[in-house]
Amino acid sequence: MTSRSFIYSPLEITIYLVFLISLVGCGYGGLSDVKKDGISLEEAQKLLLFQICLPDYVPNGVTMSNSVFYHAEFGDPNESDVTINYVREGDGKLIFSVYERNGTGQEINFHDIGLQRVNLSQLLDWQVDWETIEDFDKQFNELEKDGTIEYEIYDALGTERLLIEITLPIELKSVLITWRLSQYVLIDIYSFLSAEETKLIANSVKNCN
């Protein structure tokens, strides 16, 4: 590819950015995300550049769902992730989810308050289908104001982990544990179980790369 040595004018840059945004929005030029829902674990594994690692411990009465969700941002396998849901036997109610993504080269500081807030928002987003950004922000701010969120940074199996627990309101009671599984993989476990039960699940996930 040959480079262009002249400098673009501000107008040219603006037009170019608008054009790129329109391409992404319309899904042209191979810039749209790739999403595959309801595929098997084997199918998802073939699409990923990293090995999927699953927990060895699963509570009684809970089983892995046959439906797996794969996502690649802008179709780039280097920006891919996978979600595996575990449901209650009998009625199929969601109990916890394992979310893994490519984390090569990403530095994580769980003591950073901004990062903690991001993870809290992801825990909320996991369990609620928010209709508007305003509803999401309102619930987020109310949780922080009422002091119904517990943060814990702890070490397990030689790895620093962040645990976030929403204790109230009862309809939002849930837990998130996130950590770096390996130099390639970042992993989150979202759960409607207790913090201790969720820790047991997280601790049973061994690096399988």
N, C-alpha and C positions, 0 to 999 in steps of 0.2 A: 504494500500500500504506500503510495507516495504522499508525503506531507505537504501541506500548503503553508508557505512561509509568511503570507501577508496576514495582517491583524483584522479580525472581523469588527464591524461597527456594532454599537449597542443594538441597533434595530435588527441587524442580521442575526445576532445572538438570540434576541427575543423570539424572532420568527422560528429559528431553529428549535428552541426549547418548546415552543407551542406545538410545533410539528411532532416532536418526539413524544410529548404528552398525549397528543391525539392518537399516535400509533399505539401507545400502551393501552389507552382507553378503548380503542376499537379492536385490539388484539391482532393488529397487522404486524408484518415484519418479524414474526416469531417472538414478539415481546410479551405475549400474554402468558399468564401463569398456566401451569399444567396441574390439573386436579383430577384425581381418580378416586372415587368413593365406592365402597362396596367390593373392593378387590380382595383377593386372598393374601395371606401373609407371604406366600411364595412369590406372587406377582409383584408385590411391593418390594421385596428383597432384590429382585432382578433390576429394579429401577434405581436403587440406591447405591451410592458409592461406599457406604459403610455397612457394617454388619449390624442387624437388629439384635439387641440384647433384651431378653425378657426376664421377669422375676421368677425365681424358683418357688417362692412362697406366694400362694393365693389363698385367701380365706375360704373356709368351707361354705359351700353354697354359691360360690362365685366362679364363673367360667369366662374364658376369652371369647369375645364375639368373633364370628366369621367375617365380619365386615371391617376392612382396614381402609384408612384414608391416607392417600399419598398426595403430596403437594411439592411442586418445584417452582420457586419464584422466577418469573419470566422464562420458565422452561429450562432453567439452568440446573443440572443435577448437582452442581457444587453448592446450590442454595436449596437443597431439598429437605423435607421432613416427613415423618410418618406418625400417625396416631393409631394406637391399638386400644380398643375399649374392652373393659371387663364388666360383665353384666351379671345380675342375679339370676340364678337358675329358676326357671318357672315363668317369671313375668318379664324377663329381659330388661329390668330396670338398671340404668347405668350406675355402677358402684365406683370404679376408678378408671383412669386412662393413663397410658404410658405414651409420652410424646418425646420423640428423638429427632435431632436435627444435626446437620453438619456444623461443627463448631471449630473447624481447623483455623488456627491463628487468632481466635477471638479471646481476648482477655476478659475475665470476669472478677469483679470485686463485690462480693455479697454484702460488704459493710457499707456500700454506697446507698444512700437513702433513695436516690433517684431510681436505681435499679430495683430496690425493694418495692417501690411504688409501681414500677412497670410490671413486676411479677404479680403484685396484688391485682392489678387491672386484668392480667391474663387469667388469674383464678376466677375473677368475676365473669369474664367473657366466656370461660369454659362452661359455666353452668347456667347462664342466662342468655336468652336471645334478645338482646337489647334492641329496641325499635329505633331509638334516637340517641345521638351522642349526649343530649341533655339529660336523658334518663340515666345513662351510664354515669356521667359526671356527678349527678345528684346523689346516686347511691354510693359512689366512691367517696364523696366528701362526707356523707353522713356516717359511713363506717369509720373513717379516720377521726371524726369529731367525737363520736360516742365511745371511742377507745375499745372497740370490740375486735381488735386485730392483735394477734400475738406473733411476734417475730422471734425466730431463734436461729442462730448460726452455730452449728455444731460439727464435730468431726466424727466421721464413721468410716471405718476401714481405711483410714489414712487420707480421707478426702473431705475437704470442707464443703458443707452443704447449707443451704438456706431453707428453712421451714417457715411457711406463713399459714396461720390458722385464723379463719373467720369463726368466731364463737357465737355471735349474735348479729342479726336476727336468725332464728332457728332455720328459716327457709333458705338461708345462705350459708349455713354452717358447712365448712369444707376445709380441706388442707391441700397445700402445694409443697412439695419438696423438689428442689432443683439442684443439680450439681454437674460437674464435668465428669462424665463416665470414662473418657479417655482423651487423648490429644485430638481425636477426630470427632468425638460425639458429645453433645450436650443433651441432658435428659431431664424431663420434668415428670413427676407423678402427681396427677390431680385426683383428689379422693373425697368421697363423702363419708369415709370412715374416720375413726379417731386418729389423733396425731400419732399415738403409739402404734396402732395397727398399720398406719401408712409407713411408719419408719421400718417396720418389719418387712413390708413389701419392698421398700427402697433398698434395704440392706441385703436383700436376696438377689438383687440384680448384679451379676458379675460381668466384668468387662470381657466380652467375647470376641474382641478384635484380634 
